[in-house]
Amino acid sequence: MGGRFGRFVADHWVLAVAALVLGYLLLPVAVVAGLSFNQPSSRLSYDFAEFTLDNWRDPCAGPGMCAAVLRSVQIGFVATAISTVLGTLMAFALVRHRFRGRAAVNVLVLAPVATPEVVLGTSLLALLVAAGIPQGFWTVVIAHVMFCVSFVVVTVRARLSGMDTRMEEAAMDLYATEWQAFRRVTLPLVLPGIVAAALLAFSLSFDDFVVTNFNSGTTVTFPMYVWGASQRGIPPQVNVVGTAMFAVALLMLAASRLGRRSTRRSG
């Protein structure tokens, strides 16, 4: 019996450690989900006083919160669209082409990833002030595109680097044009990487506070709303928004996974 248990532990200890680490990472999310059903005793208290569904019935009870969420979603979609297009084109250029200064471009692409957000935010603020550009919605979009592009390039480039170019060559040997080979062979293969990069860019944009705080002007995003509300008591509806965003992300990942499985089966 002891030998069987020892073999079981030896065969599954990595999985057990991974499950513990995953549980540790998801613990804050579970706390937020639980607090979304909580009616605290006061606005400055986080104790679980009473179970309630009122937070989910009226998620916009906090004054100005839903407007901030909508603004963050709008900025996230615009920044994601721009950074995904630019980052994908840059990834194709870096992986598929050899040109002078390619190594320097690789370093510059990774620079926003390694640079502290405070430095990015203050640098862009100084640039906007020097150029006389008023701060607002579009300056936040510019700031988010500035750091989201790097993550898109890294993600899509990793997908392209592991792709076999002989499939495109085979398609063109079968009389497909370059555009047909790209649309029917290359794009479907690299599409999961592009989708993953877009989801990552949206998450980073929606979550950003430091860079946004320097360049938002009077524009209030959801992270800025939470920071401002923390000084007078965070409404419990904030936990509803956080739980809903996490659930939407899980649903999108599950849909992507199911789509890839159906594609493999049909193929």
N, C-alpha and C positions, 0 to 999 in steps of 0.2 A: 504493500500500500504506500509506504514511504517512498519507494522507488518510482512509482507512478506519479506521485505528487511532485517529486523532484524533477522528473522529465517534463511534466506539464509546466512547471514554473520556468524551467530552462527554455522551453519552446515558446512561451508566451510572455516572458518578462518584458520584452521590448514593447509589446502591445499594451501591457499593463501600465508601463511608465508613460507611454504616449497618451493613454486614456486619462491618467492622473494630470498630466500637463494640460491636456485639452480641457479637462474639468476646471482646472485652476484658471485658465484663460477665459472660460465662459462664466465663471462665478460672478463677476461684476454685471454681466448681461442678465443673469438670473435674478440678481438683486434688483436691478432696474425694472425687470418685468414684474417682480413681486410688488415693488413700490408703486407701479402703475395702477394697482388695485387697492391702494392704501389711502385712507383718509387720516392724515396726521393730526395730532392734537393741536398743533400750531404751525404757522408758516415757516418758522425757524427750527422745526423739529423734524427728524427723519425716522422717528419711532413708528412701528407698525401698530397704529391705534385701533383702526376699524376697517374691515373689508368693505369695499364699495365698488360699484360699476359706474358711478357717476363720472369718473375721469374719462372713461371710454365713451360714455354717452355724449359728453360735451367736451371734446378735446380742445376746443377754442375758448375755453373759459378764461384762460389767462389773457389779459388785455395785450394785444399786439403780438401774441405768440404765433398764431397761424399766419399772419402777414410775414413775420420773420422766416417761418418755415418755407412759405411759398417763394420768398425772395431767394433763399438759399437753394431751393430746387431750381429756380430759373437760372441763377448764376451757375449752378452745377451743370445743368444741361448745355448751356452755351459754352462754358469753358471746356466741358468734355468733348463736345462736337469739334471745336477748333483744335484742341490739343490732340485728339485722336487722329484727325486728318494730317496735321503737321507731323506728329510723331511717327505715324505709319510711313509717310513718305520719307522721312529722315532715316527710319530703320531700313527701308528697302535700299536707299542710297548707300548706307554704311555697310550693308551686308553684300549687296550685289555688284557694287562698283568699286573700282580702285581709282583714287584721285589724289592729287597733291593736297596735303594738309588733313588727310583722313584721320591720322592719329590725334592731331590737335582737336579735331571736331569731336572725337570720342571722349577726350578729356573734358571739353567744354560741355558736352551733353550731361556728363555725370556731375558737373560742378554744382548745379542747383540741388541735387540729391544730398551732397555732402555738406553744403553750406547751411549754417543755422538759419532758422526762419527769421530770427530777429535781424540778421544781416540782410536777408532778402527784402524784408519789409521796409527797413530804414533806407536801403539803397534805392528801392523803387520810389519811396516817398520823396527822397531828395531829387530824383530824376523828374518826377511829376511836378514838384514845386518849381524846379528850375525851368521846366518847359511851360509853366503857367497853365497846366491842365487841371481843371477842377475835379475834385475827388467825388466819387459816386459809384453807381452801378457798374459802369464800364471800366473804371480803374480797378475795381475788384476782379472783374473778369480777366483783365490783362494780367493782374498779379497771379491769379490762379492758373492761367495758361502757362505762365512763366515757369512754374515748378511742375505742373502736370505733364508737360511735354516730355520731360526727362524720364518720368516713370513709364510713359507710353513707349518711348523709344527702347528702353531697356526690356520691357515685356515683349514687344513685337519682335525685337531683334533676337531674343532668345528663341522664339518660335521659328523665325526664319533660319537661324543657324542650324537647327536640327532638321530642316526640311531637305529632302533629296531633290536636287535640281534636275535629275535625269528624267523625272516624270514630265516636267515641262518640255524637255527635249524630245521625249517620246511623243508627246502630243503634237509638237510641230513636225515631227517626222511623219505623222499621220495627216499632214496637210492642214493643221490648224494654224491660224494666224497668231501673232504674238498676243493680240488682244483676246482672242478666243482661248488660248492657252492660259492666260492670266485669269480670265473670268471663270473658266470651267475647271481649272486644275489648281492654280496658285492660290486664288482667293478663298476657295472652300477650305484649303489646308491651313491657311494662315488666319482664317476667320476666328477660330477659338481664341487665339492670342490677341486679336484686335478687340474682341468682346471683353476678355479679361482685363486688357489695358483700359478700356473705356469704363468698366465698373470700378477699377482702382482709381482712375482719375476723378470720377464722380464722388467716390467716397472721400478722397483727399480734399476735394473742393468743398463738399458739404461740411466737412469736419473742421476746416481750417479756421483758426482764430487769430494767430499772431500776425501773419501777413495781412489778413483782412482788416485787423484793427488799425494798422498803420495807414491803410489806403482806402478806407470805406467812406470817409466823410460823414455824412448823415445817414448813410445806408446801414440798416441794421439787419444782420443775418442771424440765423438761429443760434450759433455759438455765442455771438455777441449778446443776444437777448438773454441767454442762460447766464452769462457772466454778469450782466447788469442786474438780473433778477436775484442772483445769489446774495446781493447786498441787502435785500429786503425780504428774502424768503422765496425759494424756487417753487412755483406752483407744481402740484403733482402731475399735471397734464404734460409736463416736460418728459416724464418717464413714459407716458403713452407714446409720444412721438419717437423716442428712442427705441422702444419695443417694436413699434410699427415699422421703422426703418430697418431694424435687424430682421424682422420677419419677411419684409419685401426682398431683402438681399438673399435670404435663404431660399425663398421661392424662385428667384431668378437663377440662382446656382443650381437648384434642383431641375428647373426647366431646361437649362443648358445641358445638364448631365443626361437627362432623358432624351433630349434632341440628339446628342452625340450617340447614344445607344441605338436609337431608331435608325440613324444614318448608317451605322456599322451593320446593323441587321439587314437593312435594305440593300447595302452594298454587297 
